Amino acid sequence: SSAAVTRAAMPWLPSAAPGRCTPPAIARVYADLEARLAADLERLHEAAPPRFRRFAYMRHAGQGFEIPVDLPAGAIDAAFAARAEAAFRAAYKARYLTGDPAAAVEAVDWGLAAIIPRGGVEASTAALPASGEPPATRDAWFPEAGGFTPTQVWRREAIGPDTIVGGPAIVEDAEATTLLLPGDTACLGPGGHLIIAINAAAAGVSRP
């Protein structure tokens, strides 16, 4: 499989200001994104019909960072905002093991992925090839480990769908550096996002 991704920016505060970004406005964004992807796929001469997947980068209102969230399929109707907000809160709690139910939710970017099946391989794994590059090792300071500790340094593209990264470790890519403390583990989720289990070793969890 392969995936073509395009994004659009539109602020959205469903909890604080439900009228700020209405379902028709969101539907227009996704209609525009689908048209852009259709034009790209036509230029690529793709014969297989794509499967579209919605996502957004969302955060608690006023927060300085966002997380990627898979959005529900189906009609973008009056219930869509509530379903999207619920998806964000579930993703945030899964990532950070906490949440703020009273905080408003903000979507910073809307995105749409076109996934084209090839060779009968499941799209969720085929879109995530690993480079096969082994991790490097360098000493990093971890107070939890009592000082400098040998630490694996992974390139993000080297992590495959079946790879489990154990902390202490550092995961580097072009946009961010992720630190895994001793006892943490990380793996790729179905959408290619890095999922971290905090202190997984103590909890007896091998995979987030």
C-alpha positions, 0 to 999 in steps of 0.5 A, spaced: 500 500 500 501 507 499 498 513 502 498 520 500 496 525 505 494 532 505 492 537 510 488 543 511 488 548 517 482 551 521 481 552 528 476 549 532 473 549 539 467 545 539 467 545 547 468 552 548 465 555 542 460 550 538 458 555 532 466 556 530 467 551 526 460 547 524 459 540 521 458 544 514 464 547 514 468 541 516 465 537 510 467 542 506 474 542 508 474 534 507 471 535 500 476 540 498 482 535 501 479 529 497 479 533 491 486 535 492 488 527 493 484 525 487 487 530 482 494 527 485 492 520 484 490 521 477 497 524 476 500 518 479 495 514 474 493 510 480 488 504 478 485 502 484 480 506 488 483 509 494 480 508 501 480 515 505 482 516 512 481 522 516 485 525 521 487 531 525 492 534 530 488 536 536 490 539 543 487 542 549 485 549 548 491 553 549 496 547 549 502 548 546 503 542 542 498 537 538 497 530 538 495 526 531 488 523 532 484 518 527 477 521 526 471 517 525 468 515 518 461 517 516 457 523 515 460 529 518 453 531 521 451 534 528 454 528 532 461 529 528 464 534 533 462 530 539 465 523 536 471 527 534 472 530 541 471 523 544 477 520 539 481 526 542 480 525 549 481 517 548 488 518 544 490 523 549 489 519 555 492 513 552 498 517 550 499 520 557 495 516 562 491 522 564 486 528 561 482 534 562 475 533 561 473 540 563 478 543 558 476 545 551 478 541 545 482 544 539 483 542 532 489 545 529 490 541 522 485 537 519 488 531 514 486 526 509 490 520 507 488 516 501 491 509 502 491 505 495 492 497 496 497 494 492 499 486 492 493 485 497 498 487 503 494 490 509 495 498 508 496 499 516 503 495 515 505 496 508 505 504 509 510 503 514 516 500 512 522 500 516 529 502 514 532 496 517 537 501 520 540 498 527 540 503 533 546 507 535 548 507 542 550 513 546 551 515 553 545 520 556 544 522 563 538 519 566 537 521 574 532 515 574 538 510 572 543 514 577 547 518 572 550 517 565 547 510 561 548 507 555 542 509 551 539 506 544 538 512 539 533 510 533 531 513 527 524 514 527 524 511 520 528 505 522 522 502 527 518 497 523 510 495 525 513 489 529 519 493 533 518 494 540 523 500 543 525 499 550 527 505 554 532 508 556 532 510 548 531 516 544 527 516 537 529 522 532 526 524 526 525 531 522 520 534 526 521 531 534 525 527 538 522 523 543 525 520 550 523 514 553 525 513 560 528 507 563 522 502 563 518 505 558 516 501 551 514 504 545 511 501 538 508 503 532 500 504 532 496 502 526 496 509 523 504 509 524 504 514 530 509 512 536 505 509 542 509 509 548 507 505 555 510 509 561 513 504 566 511 498 562 516 494 565 514 495 572 507 494 570 509 487 566 507 490 559 511 488 553 507 492 548 503 499 549 
